[in-house]
Amino acid sequence: MARKTAIIVGNGKPEHDLSGIVDDAQFVMRFNEPNLAGGMSGERTDMVMLAASSKILYRRLIDPGFTDNAALKAAKVLMLAYHPDIIRRYHPRPNIFQRLRGRRADWTMQAIDVMGKAGKEIRIMPPQTYIDGCNELDIAGSQMRKVFPSTGFLGIRYTLANFPASEWDVKLCGFSWEGWKRHDWRNERAWIENKIATDRVSLLV
């Protein structure tokens, strides 16, 4: 029996039109405020992995147009990448002046409120999943308050753990492995290259 296709789509713009391949897949994951790249990465979206720990998310949540994002509207499931316990234990906390301006470390409840009202099924990654991901990237306990796995890494790892290779062909597109300085892009890229070398994932180009 032929394997099903799962495609994990980063927010980078693909070099070629991949819309037909993406929309024909049986599962598509995207991230945060998904960029449909002018239609070049298709429209199908089954799950959006969202980081609920940044001020960027807060700006999105107070934007009335946020839930009009086509991929968010299509998504069946919203997965919060960082459990509140993980945010509390490891993520940077705003100082007193930032708190007075309304900044918080954790926007989980606000995300649940907004996305729940938009009709989404909401899930939260277990704390141990995050810790296991740090271990896989060799992020030592002493570094876990300074270096954080990206939503992209956590989303790929989630898919590989829940979509067995015997049944699913997992493909990636739209990832640049660069961005926020607190993510360990070098080790994340090396981790992906290992998965490609062992035929666990492939790149969609």
N, C-alpha and C positions, 0 to 999 in steps of 0.2 A: 504494500500500500504506500502511495506517495506521501511524503511528509508535508505537513502544513507549513506555511511561511509566517514568521513573525518579523516585523521590521521595526527597528528602534531608530527614531528620527531626531537628530540633534537640530539645533536652531540655525546652523550654518546653511548658506545657499548652495544647493548642489550645482555641479558644473553642467549637468544634463537634465533633461526633463525625465523625472522618475515617477511621475504621477500615475501612470498606468500600472506599474509594478507595485507601488505602494497601495493603491486603492484595490488591487486584486488580492492583497495579503489577507490572511485570516485573523491577524492581530497586528495593531500598530500602536506603539507608545511614543508620546511626545513629552516635552518638558516645559514647565513654568508658563510663560506666555508664548504658546507655540507660533512659530513663524512658518507660514505655508509657502513662503518663497515664491509668491506670485503664481501659485498653483503647481510649481515644479516638483514639490514633494507630496503631491496628492492632497486629499482631504480626509481620508479615513483616519479616525482616531478612536481607539478603544479605551486607552488609559492615558491620563496626564500625570506625570510625576512632578510634584510641586514642593518647593522649599518654603516652609512657613516661618523662617527665622530671619528674614532680611527686611530692611526698610524699603527695598524695592517692591517686595510683595505688598506692603502696606499701601504704597502709592497705587498699585494695581487694584487693590481691594476697594479703595475709595473712589476709583474711577468707574462711573456708571457704565462705561462702554467695555469694561474688562470682560464681562461674561458674554459680550457679543462676538468675541474672538471665535472664528468659525470652527477651529479645532476644539476649543473648550466646549462649544455648544454641541459638537458631535460626540464628545467623550462620554462614555458610559460610567467610568470610574475615575475618581480623583484620588491619587495616592500621595499622602504627605510623607516626604522622604525622611524627615527628622522628627522622631518622637519627642513630645515635650520634655521627657526626662533627659534625653540626650541634649536638647537645647539648654536645659537648666544646668547640666553637669559640665558641658564642654564648650558651648558656643560663647562668643564675646558678649558681655553685658554692657549696656549703655551706662555712661557715667551719669551723675546726678543732673547735670545741665541738659544732657540729651533726654533724660527721663522727663524733665520739666517741659520739654518741647514735645512730649508725647511719644518719644521713641521707645520701643520695647525690643526685647530679644526674641519674643515668641508671639507669633500671630496665628497660632493654631486655631483658637476658638473663633477668631474673625473669619478665617478661611472656611471653617466648617459652617458658619452661619451663612456666608455669602454663597458658597458653592452648594450647600444643602438646599437653600431656597431656590437655586437654579436647577434643582432636580437631580443632582449628582449623588451617586453612591460614593461615600467617603471612607477611605481606609488609611490607617497609619502604620508605617513600618515599625516592627517591634524594636525595642532598644538593642537587643542582642544582635539583630541583623546588622545594625550600624557598627557595633563593636567588632563583629566578625569581619566586616568590610575593612575596617581599619587594620585589623590583623593581617588581612590578605595583602594590603598595601604596605605592610611593615611600618605602619604609623605607631610608634611606641606610646605607651601610656603617658609618658612625660610630654609628648608632643600633641596629644589629642585636644588640647585647648588652643593650639596654634595652627593645626593642619586639619582640614575637613574633607572627607570624600565628597565629590561632586554629585549632584542629582543624576548626571549622566552615568557615572560609574555605578551608583546604587540601582539605577533603573536597569542597566545591562545585567548586573549581577542578579537582580530579582528575576529577570526573564530567564536567565540560564538556570537558576535554581528551580523554577516552576514550569519550565517548558522543556521536557526531556528531549535529548538529541535524537532518540529513536523515532520521535513523532514530529519534531519541529526543526525547521531550517531557519536559523536566526541570522538576520542581516542588519548591518548598520549603515547609516548615511547621515551626512550633515554635521559631523563632529570635527572640530579643529584641535581639541585638547589644549586649549589656552583660554585665559580669562582671569577670573578672580585669583589674586595672588595667594590666597590661603588654601587653594586646592593643590594637591601634589600631581600636577599634570604629567610630569616625567614618568612617575611610577604608574599612573593610570594608563598612560599610553603603552608602556612596556607590558602591563597586564593584558591589555587588548591585543597587542602583537602576539603574545603567547597564546591567547585564545584563537587567534587567526591561524597561527602556526600549527595548532593541534586540531584544526578544522571544526572548532566549536562554534565560531562565528565567521562570517565573511563580510566583506565590504561591498556595498551596492554603489557602483560608480557609473 
